[in-house]
């Protein structure tokens, strides 16, 4: 019996892989022929020169795809070392890559690429207020004249403990990640099945936030 993978499951798998403090799926497109990927033998590629990240991402994606009935392989474990996924290929390498896909019978590819990195700096200020002070919802009558305000006992103190202001400046990076899905059984120009774009803020763990991301992803698809 043929097994299939729904588009929402594939999206969940892709976004489920990278732990971070914040993630947002900004754009999703899929072809009407997306379900054609269901029986393909898929090669998973993470285009990065970070070997550890590549192994982790591809390995987890492979595992999740297989759990959903798709035969997948991580490129890091099978692609010849002379074919560099993170570098522009020479003509000979392009031919070698085509021959590899054909000889190994790969007819589907899931490719993830970091398209952009944005660095943001923020300053957060805390304090500068009276702790325990009671602020009225409206200005009382004595505010209406200078002397009535000046002579009023309430103008001398806010009846609270003043908290000195303090500022903290921090920076974080946001990675724009694009994942594309191809069906190599189709002719050139008609192979694209899906494109998913997401922004990932300061990724630092590959697994910890998987459930959170999955919930966000499923919600974004409704």
Residue pairs with C-beta under 8 A, 6 or more apart in sequence:
2 38
2 39
3 38
3 39
3 68
3 69
3 70
4 35
4 38
4 69
5 37
5 38
5 65
5 68
5 69
5 70
7 30
7 34
7 194
8 217
8 218
8 221
9 68
10 37
10 65
10 68
10 110
10 181
10 194
11 25
11 28
11 196
11 217
11 221
12 214
12 217
12 218
13 61
13 64
13 65
13 68
14 61
14 110
14 112
14 179
14 196
15 23
15 25
15 196
15 198
15 213
15 214
15 216
15 217
16 60
16 64
16 210
16 213
16 214
16 217
17 56
17 57
17 60
17 61
17 64
17 206
17 210
18 57
18 177
18 200
18 203
18 206
18 213
19 203
19 204
19 205
19 206
19 207
19 208
19 209
19 210
20 200
20 201
20 202
20 203
20 204
20 205
20 209
21 172
21 201
21 202
21 204
22 200
22 201
22 202
23 198
23 199
23 200
23 201
23 209
23 213
23 216
24 198
24 199
24 216
25 196
25 197
25 198
25 216
25 217
25 220
26 197
26 198
26 199
27 195
27 196
27 197
28 194
28 195
28 196
28 197
28 220
28 221
29 194
29 195
29 196
30 193
30 194
30 195
31 192
31 193
31 194
33 183
33 186
33 193
34 181
34 193
34 194
36 183
36 185
36 186
36 193
37 70
37 108
37 181
37 183
37 193
38 69
38 70
40 70
40 71
40 106
40 107
40 108
40 183
40 184
40 185
41 71
41 72
41 73
41 104
41 105
41 106
41 107
41 108
42 65
42 70
42 71
42 72
42 73
42 106
42 108
42 109
42 110
43 72
43 73
43 75
43 78
43 79
43 101
43 104
43 106
43 108
43 109
43 110
44 58
44 61
44 62
44 65
44 72
44 73
44 74
44 75
44 109
44 110
45 58
45 75
45 79
45 85
45 109
45 110
45 111
45 112
46 53
46 54
46 57
46 58
46 61
46 75
46 76
46 85
46 112
47 85
47 86
47 111
47 112
47 113
47 114
48 54
48 57
48 85
48 86
48 114
49 86
49 87
51 76
53 206
54 76
54 85
55 74
55 76
56 206
57 112
57 206
58 74
58 75
58 76
58 77
59 74
59 76
59 77
60 206
60 207
61 72
61 74
61 110
62 72
62 73
62 74
65 72
65 110
66 72
72 110
73 106
75 85
78 104
79 85
79 100
80 96
80 100
82 93
82 96
83 89
83 93
83 96
83 97
83 100
84 93
89 97
100 106
101 107
101 109
101 184
106 184
107 183
107 184
107 185
108 181
108 182
108 183
108 184
109 181
109 182
109 184
110 179
110 180
110 181
110 182
111 179
111 180
111 181
111 182
112 177
112 178
112 179
113 177
113 178
113 179
113 180
114 175
114 176
114 177
115 176
115 177
115 178
115 197
116 175
116 176
117 173
117 174
117 175
117 176
118 173
118 174
118 176
119 171
119 172
119 173
119 174
120 171
120 172
120 173
120 174
121 169
121 170
121 171
122 169
122 170
122 171
122 172
123 167
123 168
123 169
124 167
124 168
124 169
124 170
125 165
125 166
125 167
126 163
126 165
126 166
126 167
126 168
127 163
127 164
127 165
127 166
128 163
128 164
128 165
129 162
129 163
130 158
130 159
130 160
130 161
130 162
130 163
131 160
131 161
131 162
131 163
132 159
132 160
132 161
133 158
133 159
133 160
134 159
134 160
141 148
142 148
142 149
142 152
142 154
142 155
143 149
149 155
172 201
172 202
173 201
173 202
174 199
174 200
174 201
174 202
175 199
175 200
175 201
175 203
176 197
176 198
176 199
177 197
177 198
177 199
177 200
178 195
178 196
178 197
179 194
179 195
179 196
179 197
179 198
180 192
180 194
180 195
180 196
181 192
181 193
181 194
181 195
182 191
182 192
182 193
183 191
183 193
184 191
